[in-house]
Amino acid sequence: PPVFFQDSALFESSAVVFSRTQPGVLWTLNDSGNDPLLFAVDSLGRTLATFRVRGAVNQDWESLATGRCGKARCLYIGDTGDNQERRAGVVIYRVAEPAVSSGLAPDGESGPAQRLGARYPDGAHDVEAMLVTRAGNLLLITKGRSGGILLFRVPASSWADTGLVTAEALGMLPITPDLAGRQVTDAALAPDNRAVAIRTYREI
C-alpha cells in the first residue's frame, strides 16, 4: 500500500533523500513559502524529528541531496524553484546532517547553514532537481519550462566564494519536455556515482 506522511505540518513535500549515515531515516522538506524546516521521517511516514535550519530562508525549496562536506556529511537544500523564471539568482544551503538519535524534540535547530548563491549564464531557470557528486560538485537540472532540459554544474570550490557564482552550462539532456508531464521534478545519484535517475511527472 502507498505510504503517506503522517505529520500535518508536512503537507507539501518537495524532495526526499535517504540518510547515508542513519539507517531507516529519510529527510524531506516543504515547498515554497513554508518555514525552513527539515523533517526526519521513517519508512512508514512517521516524523522522527524536525529541525529548523539555522540561517536559512525558504523562498522556494525544491530539491534535497546528501553529500560530503569536508569530513562531515551534509544535507544540501536547493532553493532553486522559479515557476515564472524571473529570479536573478538561486540559493543552495548545506548543513551538517542532524543526529536524529540526539533526543531533540520537534522544532529543534540544526547547525548553522552555509549559503551559496548562484546564477545561470543564460538567464533564469526553474530547477527542481539537484545532485551532489562524490567530488562535491553540484549538478542542477532544469524542469524544462522553456529551452529544453538543461544541465548546469557548480564546482565544489564555489562554497569559498561569497558572491554570486555563475554555474557552468553542460548542455541539454536527451529528454523532450511537454505539457503532458515530461518535465523534470527530481533526480538521484547512485551511491557509486556512476548512474543518475531523473524523474518527470510520468517517467523515470
N, C-alpha and C positions, 0 to 999 in steps of 0.2 A: 504494500500500500504506500501511497505517497506520504512524505514526511513534511509537516508544516512547522514553522517556527511558532513556539507557544507563548512567546513574550509579546504582549500587546504593544510594547514600545518599539518592537522590530516589525514595522508594517510596510517598509519599502526597501527590502534588502536588495542591494545593487551589486554585490560580489560576495563570493565565498572562497576561502582558501584553507586547506588543511595545515595544521601546525606540523612542522618537521621535528619538533623537539618535545612536544607534549602529546602523547598518544591519546586519540579519542577527542581531541579538541579541534573544532573548526572556528574560524574567525569570519565575521561578517560585519556589515555596516549599513546604515540607511543612506538613501539618496539625498538629493539637493535640499538645502534649507533646513535640515534637521540638526540636532546637536552633534558635536564632533565626538561620537562615541564608537568604540569598538566593542562588539559583542562576542564573547566566547560561548559557543554552544556545543552540545553533544550531538551524536548521530540521530537522536530522536527529536531534535529541535528544541531541547530544553536549554535555557540560558544558564550557564555556569557562573559567569561573572560579566560585569560591564565596566569598561574603563573609559573615562573621559580623556581624550588625547590632549595633553598639556601643550598649549601654544598653537593649536590648530583651529581653523575655521572651516566649516562645511558649506562651501559655496555650491558645489555640485560634485560630490563624491560619487565616482562611477566604477572605480577599479581598486583591486586589492591584490597584493602579491607578497610573497615571503622570500627573503634572500639574506645573504651575509652582509654585514656592515662592520668592518673591522673584525674583531674576534667574536662579536655577538651575532645573533640572528635577529633581523628586524622585520617588521611589517611595513610595507610600502603602500601608501594610500594615494590614489590618483584623484586629485581634484581637477579632473580633465573634461568633465561634461560641458557641452556648449551647444545646446539644441539649435540656437539661432546662428551659430558660428560667427560670433562677434567679439569673443574675448581676445584682448591683446596678448595675453599670456595665461598659462595654466600653472598649477602648483602641484608638486609631489611632496608628500611628507614621508618621513621614515622615523620609526620609533622602535626601540628595543621591545621585543615581544614580551608582554607582561606574563608573569607567572600566575597561572590560574589557581594553582595549589597554594598560593600565598595566604589564602583566607580573606582577601579583600572583599568587602561587601559590594553589591551592585552600586554603581556610581563611584567606584574607586577611581584613582587617577593614574594614568600611565606615566612613564618617564617623559622628559622633555622631547618634543618632536623637532627634528631637523627639517628645514624648509628649503625646497629647491624650486625656483621659478624658471619656466621655460616658455619659449615661443617657437612657432613653426616658420620655416624660411619662406613659405608661400602663402601665408595668411592663416586665419583661424580655421580650426577643425573641431568636430565633435569626436571625442575619443572615449570609449568605454572599455577598452582592453589594454592592459599593461602587463609586461613581463619583466622579470629581473633575471639576467643571465648569471651564470656561475662567476663571471668576471665582475659582476656588479653593474653592468650596463643596463639602462632602461630601454625597453622596446615599447613603443606606443603605436597602436593600430587604430586607424580612423574607422568610424562607424560606416561611412560611405554615403553620407547625406549629399555630398557633391564631390565630383572628381575621382570617383573610384575608391577602392580600399587601399590606403597608403600606409607605408611602414616608415617610422622615424626612430632614430636612436639618440639617446642622451648618454654620453660616456660617464662612467663611474667617477671620473675625476671632477665632474661638474659640481659635486657637493662642496668643493672647496671654493666655489665662485659665489660671491654674494649678490651678483647682478642677475639679469635675465639671460639665461643661456639659450642659444639657438640650436634647436635639435637638427640632427643630420638626416636629410631625406635619403632613404634607402630604396625607394621605388614603389611600384604598385604590385599588389598581390593578385594572384590569378583567381579572384573572387569577384563576380559581377553583381553589384548591389541592385536591388529592385524594391519597389514599394510593397511587394507581396511578402516580404520578410527576410530577404537576404541582405541584412545589414548586421555588421559585427557588434555583438553585445558583450563578449568576454573572450578570454584566451587563457591557456595554461601551458606551462613549460614542464616537460618531463624531468624527473629528478636527475637523469643522466645528461641533461642539457642537449639532447640530440633531436628531440621531436617537439612540435608545438601543436596543440589542439586549438582551433579557432571556432567559436560558436557564433552562429547567427540566430535569428528568431526561429528558424526551422531546421537547421542542419548543424552538424559538426564536421 
